[in-house]
Each structure stands twice: as C-alpha cells, then as structure tokens.
Amino acid sequence: MHIWVDADACPNMIKDILYRAANRTETPLTLVANQHLVTPPSPFINTIQVSQGFDVADNYIAQQAQKGDIVVTADIPLAADIVANGAHGINPRGTLYTEQNIKQTLTMRNFMEEMRSTGQVSGGPPPLDAKDKQAFANTLDRLLAKAKRTP
C-alpha cells in the first residue's frame, strides 16, 4: 500500500497528519505537486515535482495509484478515476470516496461548477476546521488499520 497526495492544494494541517501516519505505520507516502515541497526527513516520505499545467499532478497520481492505495485529494474527477481503479480516496475533510458515492459526488460537483460559471453561485467551501482535521485523521487511521489486517 502507498499513500499518494495531491499536494498542491492539500492543507498543511493535513500534510502533518500524513507525515506522522506514514512514519508511525511505515507506509510509503508520496506528495505530488507542480512546485517544490519541503517535507520532514523520513525514509517513508517522498515528493514528486511534476511540470506546470492543468491536471498534471492529478494525471500522474491517477497513473501511479494502484488497487488498495490511498489517495488524498479534493479533486473529484481524480477521486473518480482512482476509485474506479480500486484505490481509496479521501478528501481533506475526511470524506471517503467510494464506488457507492463517487458518481453522485461527481454529478454534484459538475452541477455546482455549472452554477458558478453562470454566476448563480459564488464562493467555495468554508476553511478547514478542527472537526475536519479530526474527521480526516479518523478516516485515514481506519484505512491504514484495515490495510494492516488485509494480506
């Protein structure tokens, strides 16, 4: 199992949880971004800097993530791709993307994008808070524990 992070937009508080989890469970963690990232020294933490461009990091993760891997992203199209390939997706608020909810989530995302483009809706989600941070940590811990039990 491997943890992949769509790191360009991943909040630092979530990255900190991921760093601790990777070291605690000795799980490889790779942060993918189109900018240079500084991470704590660890044999389990790696960064990949991809070229600038729309969805370059997302495409890299979609190509690399394998069945059973964990992908941390708020990008719903990326989540749909990785779930279809058998990986687990988590957004920074702790929501687990599954085969059961990804189509509805993608449909809602597309609807809201259309509403924003016509000016009927503006703004985005509220900032992450302590409740979101805890929800993310709990979801990540459940997935890591499940992976340890599964041969």
DRENDREN-119169 format. One record per residue (C-alpha): residue in three letters; x, y, z. Coordinates in nm, 2 decimals. Layout:
BEGIN
+------+--------+--------+--------+
: rest :      u :      v :      w :
+------+--------+--------+--------+
:  ala :      X :      Y :      Z :
...
+------+--------+--------+--------+
***
This chain:
BEGIN
+------+--------+--------+--------+
: rest :      u :      v :      w :
+------+--------+--------+--------+
:  met :   0.00 :   0.00 :   0.00 :
:  his :   0.11 :   0.35 :  -0.08 :
:  ile :  -0.04 :   0.69 :   0.02 :
:  trp :  -0.05 :   0.95 :  -0.27 :
:  val :  -0.12 :   1.31 :  -0.20 :
:  asp :  -0.25 :   1.57 :  -0.45 :
:  ala :  -0.03 :   1.82 :  -0.27 :
:  asp :  -0.07 :   2.15 :  -0.45 :
:  ala :  -0.39 :   2.23 :  -0.26 :
:  cys :  -0.35 :   2.00 :   0.04 :
:  pro :  -0.37 :   2.20 :   0.36 :
:  asn :  -0.05 :   2.19 :   0.58 :
:  met :  -0.25 :   2.06 :   0.88 :
:  ile :  -0.35 :   1.75 :   0.67 :
:  lys :   0.01 :   1.70 :   0.55 :
:  asp :   0.13 :   1.70 :   0.91 :
:  ile :  -0.12 :   1.42 :   0.99 :
:  leu :   0.00 :   1.23 :   0.68 :
:  tyr :   0.37 :   1.27 :   0.78 :
:  arg :   0.30 :   1.13 :   1.13 :
:  ala :   0.09 :   0.84 :   0.99 :
:  ala :   0.35 :   0.74 :   0.73 :
:  asn :   0.62 :   0.72 :   0.99 :
:  arg :   0.41 :   0.55 :   1.25 :
:  thr :   0.28 :   0.28 :   1.02 :
:  glu :   0.59 :   0.27 :   0.79 :
:  thr :   0.37 :   0.33 :   0.49 :
:  pro :   0.53 :   0.50 :   0.18 :
:  leu :   0.39 :   0.85 :   0.13 :
:  thr :   0.44 :   1.05 :  -0.19 :
:  leu :   0.33 :   1.41 :  -0.23 :
:  val :   0.28 :   1.51 :  -0.59 :
:  ala :   0.29 :   1.88 :  -0.68 :
:  asn :   0.39 :   2.12 :  -0.96 :
:  gln :   0.60 :   2.32 :  -0.71 :
:  his :   0.89 :   2.23 :  -0.48 :
:  leu :   0.78 :   2.09 :  -0.15 :
:  val :   0.97 :   2.07 :   0.18 :
:  thr :   0.89 :   1.76 :   0.39 :
:  pro :   1.04 :   1.62 :   0.71 :
:  pro :   1.33 :   1.38 :   0.66 :
:  ser :   1.20 :   1.03 :   0.66 :
:  pro :   1.26 :   0.71 :   0.46 :
:  phe :   0.88 :   0.68 :   0.41 :
:  ile :   0.82 :   1.03 :   0.27 :
:  asn :   0.89 :   1.13 :  -0.09 :
:  thr :   0.80 :   1.42 :  -0.32 :
:  ile :   0.75 :   1.43 :  -0.69 :
:  gln :   0.75 :   1.76 :  -0.87 :
:  val :   0.57 :   1.75 :  -1.20 :
:  ser :   0.56 :   2.01 :  -1.47 :
:  gln :   0.33 :   2.31 :  -1.46 :
:  gly :  -0.01 :   2.26 :  -1.63 :
:  phe :  -0.37 :   2.18 :  -1.58 :
:  asp :  -0.42 :   1.84 :  -1.41 :
:  val :  -0.06 :   1.73 :  -1.45 :
:  ala :  -0.03 :   1.62 :  -1.08 :
:  asp :  -0.37 :   1.46 :  -1.10 :
:  asn :  -0.28 :   1.26 :  -1.41 :
:  tyr :   0.04 :   1.15 :  -1.25 :
:  ile :  -0.14 :   1.02 :  -0.94 :
:  ala :  -0.41 :   0.85 :  -1.15 :
:  gln :  -0.14 :   0.66 :  -1.35 :
:  gln :   0.06 :   0.56 :  -1.04 :
:  ala :  -0.21 :   0.47 :  -0.78 :
:  gln :  -0.28 :   0.10 :  -0.76 :
:  lys :  -0.56 :  -0.11 :  -0.61 :
:  gly :  -0.55 :  -0.07 :  -0.23 :
:  asp :  -0.35 :   0.26 :  -0.23 :
:  ile :  -0.48 :   0.57 :  -0.05 :
:  val :  -0.51 :   0.89 :  -0.25 :
:  val :  -0.57 :   1.22 :  -0.06 :
:  thr :  -0.74 :   1.48 :  -0.29 :
:  ala :  -1.01 :   1.73 :  -0.30 :
:  asp :  -1.03 :   1.69 :  -0.68 :
:  ile :  -1.34 :   1.49 :  -0.75 :
:  pro :  -1.26 :   1.38 :  -1.11 :
:  leu :  -0.93 :   1.24 :  -0.98 :
:  ala :  -1.11 :   1.07 :  -0.70 :
:  ala :  -1.35 :   0.91 :  -0.95 :
:  asp :  -1.05 :   0.78 :  -1.16 :
:  ile :  -0.87 :   0.62 :  -0.87 :
:  val :  -1.19 :   0.47 :  -0.71 :
:  ala :  -1.26 :   0.31 :  -1.05 :
:  asn :  -0.92 :   0.15 :  -1.03 :
:  gly :  -0.96 :   0.02 :  -0.68 :
:  ala :  -0.78 :   0.28 :  -0.48 :
:  his :  -0.92 :   0.46 :  -0.18 :
:  gly :  -0.98 :   0.83 :  -0.20 :
:  ile :  -1.01 :   1.07 :   0.10 :
:  asn :  -1.07 :   1.44 :   0.08 :
:  pro :  -0.90 :   1.67 :   0.34 :
:  arg :  -1.23 :   1.70 :   0.53 :
:  gly :  -1.23 :   1.32 :   0.59 :
:  thr :  -1.49 :   1.21 :   0.34 :
:  leu :  -1.41 :   0.87 :   0.19 :
:  tyr :  -1.48 :   0.85 :  -0.18 :
:  thr :  -1.63 :   0.51 :  -0.26 :
:  glu :  -1.79 :   0.33 :  -0.55 :
:  gln :  -2.12 :   0.40 :  -0.38 :
:  asn :  -2.09 :   0.77 :  -0.35 :
:  ile :  -1.84 :   0.89 :  -0.62 :
:  lys :  -2.09 :   0.92 :  -0.91 :
:  gln :  -2.33 :   1.13 :  -0.71 :
:  thr :  -2.04 :   1.34 :  -0.58 :
:  leu :  -1.91 :   1.39 :  -0.93 :
:  thr :  -2.26 :   1.49 :  -1.05 :
:  met :  -2.30 :   1.74 :  -0.77 :
:  arg :  -1.95 :   1.88 :  -0.84 :
:  asn :  -2.04 :   1.93 :  -1.21 :
:  phe :  -2.37 :   2.09 :  -1.13 :
:  met :  -2.21 :   2.34 :  -0.88 :
:  glu :  -1.94 :   2.42 :  -1.14 :
:  glu :  -2.21 :   2.50 :  -1.39 :
:  met :  -2.39 :   2.71 :  -1.13 :
:  arg :  -2.07 :   2.91 :  -1.06 :
:  ser :  -2.00 :   2.96 :  -1.43 :
:  thr :  -2.34 :   3.12 :  -1.48 :
:  gly :  -2.29 :   3.34 :  -1.17 :
:  gln :  -2.58 :   3.18 :  -0.98 :
:  val :  -2.35 :   3.05 :  -0.70 :
:  ser :  -2.02 :   3.21 :  -0.58 :
:  gly :  -1.75 :   3.11 :  -0.34 :
:  gly :  -1.63 :   2.77 :  -0.23 :
:  pro :  -1.64 :   2.56 :   0.08 :
:  pro :  -1.56 :   2.71 :   0.43 :
:  pro :  -1.20 :   2.68 :   0.56 :
:  leu :  -1.10 :   2.36 :   0.73 :
:  asp :  -1.15 :   2.35 :   1.10 :
:  ala :  -1.06 :   2.12 :   1.39 :
:  lys :  -1.36 :   1.89 :   1.32 :
:  asp :  -1.25 :   1.84 :   0.96 :
:  lys :  -0.89 :   1.77 :   1.08 :
:  gln :  -1.02 :   1.50 :   1.32 :
:  ala :  -1.25 :   1.35 :   1.06 :
:  phe :  -0.96 :   1.32 :   0.82 :
:  ala :  -0.73 :   1.16 :   1.08 :
:  asn :  -1.01 :   0.91 :   1.18 :
:  thr :  -1.08 :   0.81 :   0.82 :
:  leu :  -0.70 :   0.77 :   0.74 :
:  asp :  -0.65 :   0.56 :   1.06 :
:  arg :  -0.94 :   0.33 :   0.97 :
:  leu :  -0.80 :   0.28 :   0.62 :
:  leu :  -0.45 :   0.21 :   0.75 :
:  ala :  -0.57 :  -0.03 :   1.01 :
:  lys :  -0.78 :  -0.21 :   0.75 :
:  ala :  -0.48 :  -0.24 :   0.52 :
:  lys :  -0.27 :  -0.39 :   0.80 :
:  arg :  -0.53 :  -0.66 :   0.85 :
:  thr :  -0.57 :  -0.74 :   0.48 :
:  pro :  -0.28 :  -0.95 :   0.34 :
+------+--------+--------+--------+
***
